């Protein structure tokens, strides 16, 4: 499989579809990515693993927080994906209905 990165929205089936998540998410990162009810917030993926989270701030900026070291090259790919998403959304604003702790931190 080719290397890939993605920014997935909150409650995405890819994130939410598994009770046992260790194969795509370090168990230590679960409290940052999922709220206490088990709702997954917007996530950053690299090669089939959740490596962080993201949020759109009120002014439209997409802000990232990585929970794992992905290296300089992969981080640049993630930052480009965030810039592309920000450009695609333009003036559209949204809020996450069930923000995970990582989104709350990024909005503070």
C-alpha positions as CSV (number, residue, x, y, z in Angstrom):
1,X,0.0,0.0,0.0
2,X,1.2,3.5,-0.8
3,X,1.8,5.9,2.1
4,X,-1.1,8.1,2.8
5,X,-2.4,10.8,5.1
6,X,-6.0,11.9,5.9
7,X,-7.9,14.3,8.0
8,X,-11.2,12.6,9.0
9,X,-14.2,14.4,10.5
10,X,-15.6,13.7,13.9
11,X,-17.8,10.6,14.2
12,X,-16.4,9.2,11.0
13,X,-17.2,5.5,10.6
14,X,-13.5,4.7,10.1
15,X,-12.8,6.0,13.6
16,X,-16.0,4.9,15.2
17,X,-16.5,1.4,13.7
18,X,-14.3,-0.6,16.1
19,X,-14.6,-1.3,19.8
20,X,-11.1,-2.7,19.9
21,X,-8.9,0.1,18.4
22,X,-5.4,-0.8,19.3
23,X,-4.6,-1.8,15.7
24,X,-5.1,1.8,14.6
25,X,-4.7,3.9,17.8
26,X,-2.2,3.8,20.6
27,X,-4.3,3.0,23.7
28,X,-2.5,5.8,25.5
29,X,-4.1,8.3,23.0
30,X,-7.7,7.1,23.4
31,X,-8.5,9.7,26.1
32,X,-7.4,12.5,23.8
33,X,-9.3,11.4,20.7
34,X,-12.5,10.0,22.2
35,X,-14.8,11.8,24.6
36,X,-16.1,10.0,27.7
37,X,-19.1,8.6,25.8
38,X,-16.9,7.0,23.1
39,X,-17.5,9.6,20.4
40,X,-14.4,10.1,18.2
41,X,-13.4,13.6,17.3
42,X,-11.8,14.8,14.0
43,X,-8.6,12.7,13.5
44,X,-5.3,12.8,11.7
45,X,-4.4,9.5,10.0
46,X,-1.1,8.3,8.6
47,X,-0.8,4.9,6.9
48,X,-3.9,3.5,8.7
49,X,-3.2,4.8,12.2
50,X,-4.6,7.7,14.1
51,X,-1.7,10.0,15.0
52,X,-3.5,13.1,16.1
53,X,-6.5,15.4,16.0
54,X,-7.6,18.6,14.3
55,X,-10.2,21.3,14.6
56,X,-11.5,24.3,12.7
57,X,-11.2,27.5,14.6
58,X,-13.8,30.3,14.3
59,X,-11.8,32.2,11.8
60,X,-11.5,29.1,9.6
61,X,-8.0,28.0,10.5
62,X,-7.4,24.3,10.6
63,X,-5.3,23.5,13.7
64,X,-3.5,20.2,14.2
65,X,-2.1,18.4,17.2
66,X,0.0,15.3,16.6
67,X,0.1,12.6,19.4
68,X,2.8,10.6,17.7
69,X,6.1,11.4,16.0
70,X,5.5,10.8,12.2
71,X,8.7,12.5,11.0
72,X,9.3,15.7,9.1
73,X,8.2,14.5,5.7
74,X,4.9,13.0,6.9
75,X,4.2,16.1,9.1
76,X,4.6,18.2,6.0
77,X,2.1,16.0,4.2
78,X,-0.4,16.4,7.1
79,X,0.1,20.2,7.1
80,X,-0.5,20.3,3.3
81,X,-3.7,18.3,3.8
82,X,-4.8,20.8,6.5
83,X,-4.1,23.7,4.2
84,X,-6.0,22.0,1.4
85,X,-9.0,21.4,3.7
86,X,-8.9,25.0,4.9
87,X,-8.9,26.2,1.3
88,X,-11.7,23.8,0.3
89,X,-13.9,25.0,3.2
90,X,-13.3,28.6,2.4
91,X,-16.0,30.6,4.3
92,X,-17.8,27.5,5.6
93,X,-17.6,27.1,9.4
94,X,-18.6,24.2,11.5
95,X,-18.4,23.0,15.1
96,X,-17.9,19.5,16.4
97,X,-21.0,18.4,18.3
98,X,-19.1,15.9,20.4
99,X,-15.6,17.4,20.8
100,X,-13.0,15.1,22.1
101,X,-10.5,16.5,24.7
102,X,-7.9,17.2,21.9
103,X,-10.4,19.5,20.1
104,X,-11.3,21.3,23.3
105,X,-7.6,22.0,23.9
106,X,-7.1,23.2,20.3
107,X,-10.0,25.6,20.6
108,X,-8.8,27.1,23.9
